[in-house]
Structures are given as C-alpha cells and as structure tokens.
Amino acid sequence: MKKEYPVLRIRGVFSQKTVSVIGTGTTARKTESVAFFVAEELEDGRVALSSLGAENQIFGKEVRITREELLEKYLPEPQRSLEYLSVEGERQQEVTRHVARGDKFYKRGEHYSAEFEYGKALALDEENVRANFGIGLCYIAHGDRDKARLVFERLVEIEATFEPEHKHLFNEFGIRLRTSGMHEEALAYYARAAEISPDDENLLYNMARAAFGKGEPQLASQHLESCLQRNPEHPEASQFLAFLKRNQVDEAPTL
C-alpha cells in the first residue's frame, strides 16, 4: 500500500517585485521596489496574506488569495521567513504571558489590572482573540459600553472568535453583553456566530433571549422555533416559547 504523507501548509515570508516607470520620453526610467508579505495557508486552501514591515511587524489589512496565485505572483524568502518566525515566536510568548496575567487578575475581580495586561497583549497582537475577549469583559465590568462596543465590533470581524477553543470565552462575552443591557450587540454577536455554525441550536436560543431583551418578542419566537427545529427536545427553548405564546409579557421567564 502506498504511504500517504500529510500535505504541508504554506507559512512564511514571500516577496513581490513591482516595476514602475518614472518620467516620459527620453527621461523615462524604470524603478523597482520589493514588498514583503507573510503568507499562511488556511484550512480551506486559501492563503492569508499580510504586509510585513522592515522590523518584521505585520501591518495593514489581511487579504486572502489562492495557493496558485501566491506561487505564481510571489517569491518565497526562506531567510526572511526564519527571521520572521523567530521574532514572531518571541512576540507570541510575550502575548501569552500578558494574557495569562490578565486572566489571573480578571478572575480575582481586579478588572483594571486585567485591562492593563490585556492591553499590553493587544499592543503586540491586536487580533489576539483571548486578549480581545478579556479586555471587552473588563470594559463591561466597568460599565464602559462605548469601549465594549468597539471590542465587540473587532471580535465579530475575527473568524477565530467563534472557533471551538474559544467557546467558553465566547459564551461569557455574549451573556455579559446581554445582561449589561447591550441587547442589540448581543443579537448581532450571536447572529455572526450563527453564520459560521448555522446548526447550533444554543446560538439560536441565545439570539431569542437577546431579541426579547431588545423588546422584540416576535423575533424571539422565530429564533426559538428555529432552535426547536434543530433540537425538538431543547428544554429551555420549549419553556420560553410556551411562555411567549401563553402570555403577553413585559419580561422574560426565569429559566
């Protein structure tokens, strides 16, 4: 039997040379510039491409291209890759240390100290999911809705927010949004997650809670019915929907 080897995903630094013409006629001359990018192949086969600065820092907005486009239009830079991965490894270790300290302070209820540590982590990696969750929870604990809203907007743009490894943080953040009265944000937050996991009945149940809190019982009923279509034996959804059908209510049942 032929032995199968795992397909290695691309991760490293690539360059792209750009040639431009300055001047016209006899004074025209060509100039060349080289830009560097970090490329990381994703599970779906696309490649995430980010601009790389002179000091191995990522900047600008990430774009996604095909593997074929990367290999056709960009050149690998093995030496620059080693330099970048070394610096990136040290940076991520520092991020991990700050997040761990932030988590420790948050569990103790020392929210301002936790916010400081999460902020340090985000200064090194602004898309770190755990640090974003942490600082968002701190803002909610302070009652600072404007800053919490900014964190919410950032989180819903990061696909890794909704990965299974962040499930407990995801759930806590959604609950905090809702119980702090940020029902609209909670509803949008769960809706974004439902785009990624459309068969998760618990997301639909949470959307129903947020919709009701926002003052939209009919929308809450629709989400509950969708939840029960996926899991007819979801007890909380059954109780909540029965409550809504039975009563014209001003507040949600205690479940």
C-alpha positions as CSV (number, residue, x, y, z in Angstrom):
1,M,0.0,0.0,0.0
2,K,1.3,3.4,-0.9
3,K,2.2,5.5,2.1
4,E,0.4,8.8,2.3
5,Y,2.2,11.9,3.6
6,P,0.4,14.9,5.2
7,V,0.1,18.0,3.0
8,L,2.3,20.7,4.5
9,R,0.6,24.1,4.6
10,I,2.5,27.2,3.5
11,R,3.7,29.5,6.2
12,G,6.4,32.0,5.7
13,V,7.6,35.2,4.0
14,F,7.1,35.9,0.3
15,S,8.1,38.9,-1.8
16,Q,6.6,40.7,-4.8
17,K,8.6,42.9,-7.1
18,T,6.9,45.9,-8.6
19,V,8.4,47.8,-11.7
20,S,7.2,51.3,-12.4
21,V,8.2,53.9,-14.9
22,I,9.1,57.5,-13.9
23,G,9.2,60.3,-16.4
24,T,8.4,60.2,-20.1
25,G,10.2,60.0,-23.4
26,T,14.0,60.1,-23.2
27,T,13.9,60.9,-19.5
28,A,11.8,57.8,-18.6
29,R,13.4,55.3,-16.4
30,K,12.4,52.1,-14.6
31,T,12.4,51.7,-10.9
32,E,12.0,48.5,-8.9
33,S,10.6,48.1,-5.4
34,V,10.2,44.9,-3.4
35,A,7.4,44.4,-0.8
36,F,7.4,41.5,1.7
37,F,4.4,39.6,2.9
38,V,3.6,36.9,5.5
39,A,1.6,34.1,3.9
40,E,-0.2,31.4,5.9
41,E,-2.3,28.7,4.2
42,L,-5.7,28.2,5.8
43,E,-7.8,25.0,6.2
44,D,-10.0,25.9,3.3
45,G,-7.0,26.1,1.0
46,R,-6.8,29.8,0.7
47,V,-3.8,31.8,1.8
48,A,-3.9,34.7,4.2
49,L,-1.5,37.4,3.1
50,S,-0.4,40.3,5.3
51,S,2.2,43.1,4.6
52,L,5.4,42.8,6.6
53,G,7.4,45.8,7.8
54,A,11.2,46.3,8.0
55,E,11.2,45.1,11.6
56,N,9.2,42.0,10.9
57,Q,5.9,43.6,12.1
58,I,2.6,42.9,10.3
59,F,0.6,45.9,9.3
60,G,-2.4,46.7,7.1
61,K,-5.4,44.6,6.3
62,E,-5.1,40.9,5.6
63,V,-6.2,39.7,2.2
64,R,-6.9,36.2,1.0
65,I,-5.7,34.6,-2.2
66,T,-5.5,31.2,-3.7
67,R,-2.4,29.0,-3.3
68,E,-1.9,29.1,-7.1
69,E,-1.9,32.9,-7.1
70,L,0.6,33.0,-4.3
71,L,3.0,30.7,-6.1
72,E,2.5,32.5,-9.5
73,K,2.9,36.1,-8.3
74,Y,5.1,35.9,-5.2
75,L,8.6,34.5,-4.5
76,P,9.5,32.7,-1.3
77,E,12.1,34.3,1.0
78,P,13.5,31.4,3.2
79,Q,16.0,33.6,5.1
80,R,13.4,36.3,5.8
81,S,11.0,33.5,6.9
82,L,13.4,32.3,9.5
83,E,13.9,35.8,10.9
84,Y,10.2,36.5,10.9
85,L,9.3,33.2,12.6
86,S,11.9,33.7,15.3
87,V,10.7,37.2,16.1
88,E,7.0,36.1,15.9
89,G,7.7,33.3,18.3
90,E,9.2,35.6,20.9
91,R,6.3,38.1,20.4
92,Q,3.7,35.4,20.8
93,Q,5.3,34.2,24.0
94,E,5.1,37.7,25.4
95,V,1.5,38.0,24.3
96,T,0.7,34.7,26.1
97,R,2.4,35.9,29.3
98,H,0.3,39.1,29.3
99,V,-2.9,37.3,28.6
100,A,-2.2,34.8,31.4
101,R,-1.6,37.6,33.8
102,G,-4.8,39.4,32.6
103,D,-6.8,36.2,33.1
104,K,-5.4,35.9,36.7
105,F,-6.4,39.5,37.6
106,Y,-9.8,39.1,35.9
107,K,-10.7,36.0,38.0
108,R,-9.8,37.9,41.1
109,G,-12.1,40.8,40.2
110,E,-9.2,43.1,39.7
111,H,-10.5,44.4,36.4
112,Y,-8.3,47.5,35.9
113,S,-5.1,45.4,36.4
114,A,-6.5,42.8,34.0
115,E,-7.3,45.5,31.5
116,F,-3.7,46.7,31.6
117,E,-2.3,43.3,30.9
118,Y,-4.8,42.6,28.1
119,G,-3.9,46.0,26.6
120,K,-0.2,45.0,26.6
121,A,-1.1,41.8,24.7
122,L,-3.1,43.7,22.2
123,A,-0.3,46.2,21.6
124,L,1.7,43.2,20.3
125,D,-1.1,41.3,18.6
126,E,-4.3,43.4,18.0
127,E,-6.2,40.3,16.8
128,N,-5.5,38.0,19.7
129,V,-8.9,36.6,20.5
130,R,-8.3,35.9,24.2
131,A,-7.0,39.4,24.8
132,N,-9.9,41.0,23.0
133,F,-12.4,38.9,24.9
134,G,-10.6,39.7,28.2
135,I,-10.4,43.5,27.7
136,G,-14.0,43.5,26.4
137,L,-15.2,41.8,29.6
138,C,-13.2,44.3,31.6
139,Y,-15.0,47.2,29.9
140,I,-18.4,45.6,30.5
141,A,-17.4,45.2,34.2
142,H,-16.5,48.9,34.3
143,G,-19.8,49.8,32.7
144,D,-17.9,51.4,29.7
145,R,-20.3,50.5,26.9
146,D,-18.6,52.6,24.3
147,K,-15.3,50.8,24.6
148,A,-17.0,47.4,25.0
149,R,-18.9,48.1,21.7
150,L,-15.6,48.8,19.9
151,V,-14.2,45.4,21.1
152,F,-17.4,43.7,20.0
153,E,-17.1,45.2,16.5
154,R,-13.5,44.0,16.3
155,L,-14.4,40.5,17.6
156,V,-17.1,39.8,15.1
157,E,-14.6,40.6,12.3
158,I,-12.2,37.9,13.5
159,E,-13.2,34.5,12.4
160,A,-11.2,32.8,15.1
161,T,-13.5,34.3,17.7
162,F,-16.0,31.6,17.0
163,E,-13.6,28.6,17.0
164,P,-14.3,25.8,19.5
165,E,-11.2,26.5,21.5
166,H,-12.7,29.9,22.5
167,K,-16.2,28.6,23.2
168,H,-16.3,29.4,27.0
169,L,-15.0,32.9,26.4
170,F,-17.4,33.4,23.5
171,N,-20.4,32.3,25.7
172,E,-19.3,34.5,28.6
173,F,-18.9,37.6,26.4
174,G,-22.3,37.1,24.9
175,I,-24.0,36.7,28.2
176,R,-22.3,39.8,29.6
177,L,-23.4,41.8,26.6
178,R,-27.0,40.8,27.1
179,T,-27.1,41.1,30.9
180,S,-25.5,44.6,30.8
181,G,-28.3,45.7,28.5
182,M,-26.4,45.6,25.2
183,H,-29.1,43.5,23.6
184,E,-28.6,44.8,20.1
185,E,-24.9,44.0,20.2
186,A,-25.6,40.6,21.7
187,L,-28.1,39.8,19.0
188,A,-25.6,40.8,16.2
189,Y,-22.8,38.9,18.0
190,Y,-24.8,35.6,18.1
191,A,-26.0,36.2,14.5
192,R,-22.4,36.4,13.3
193,A,-21.6,33.2,15.1
194,A,-24.7,31.5,13.6
195,E,-23.4,32.3,10.1
196,I,-20.4,30.1,11.0
197,S,-22.3,27.5,12.9
198,P,-25.9,27.5,11.5
199,D,-26.9,24.2,13.1
200,D,-26.0,25.2,16.7
201,E,-29.4,25.4,18.5
202,N,-27.9,27.0,21.5
203,L,-26.9,30.1,19.4
204,L,-30.5,30.4,18.3
205,Y,-31.7,30.2,21.8
206,N,-29.3,32.9,22.9
207,M,-30.5,35.0,19.9
208,A,-34.0,34.6,21.2
209,R,-33.0,35.8,24.7
210,A,-31.2,38.8,23.2
211,A,-34.2,39.6,20.8
212,F,-36.6,39.5,23.7
213,G,-34.3,41.8,25.8
214,K,-34.3,44.2,22.9
215,G,-38.1,44.3,23.0
216,E,-38.8,42.1,20.0
217,P,-40.8,39.1,21.3
218,Q,-41.9,38.0,17.8
219,L,-38.3,37.8,16.6
220,A,-37.6,35.9,19.8
221,S,-40.3,33.4,18.9
222,Q,-38.9,32.9,15.4
223,H,-35.4,32.1,16.8
224,L,-36.9,29.7,19.4
225,E,-38.9,27.9,16.7
226,S,-35.7,27.6,14.6
227,C,-33.9,26.3,17.7
228,L,-36.6,23.6,18.2
229,Q,-36.4,22.6,14.6
230,R,-32.8,21.6,15.1
231,N,-33.4,20.1,18.6
232,P,-37.1,19.5,19.4
233,E,-36.1,18.5,23.0
234,H,-34.3,21.7,23.9
235,P,-36.0,22.3,27.3
236,E,-35.2,26.0,27.8
237,A,-36.4,26.8,24.3
238,S,-39.6,24.9,24.7
239,Q,-40.4,26.6,28.0
240,F,-39.5,30.0,26.7
241,L,-41.6,29.6,23.5
242,A,-44.6,28.2,25.5
243,F,-44.3,31.2,27.8
244,L,-44.3,33.7,24.9
245,K,-47.3,32.0,23.3
246,R,-49.3,31.9,26.6
247,N,-48.7,35.4,27.7
248,Q,-48.4,39.0,26.6
249,V,-45.3,39.7,28.7
250,D,-43.1,42.5,29.6
251,E,-40.2,40.4,31.0
252,A,-38.7,37.1,30.1
253,P,-39.3,34.0,32.2
254,T,-36.7,32.8,34.6
255,L,-35.1,29.7,33.0
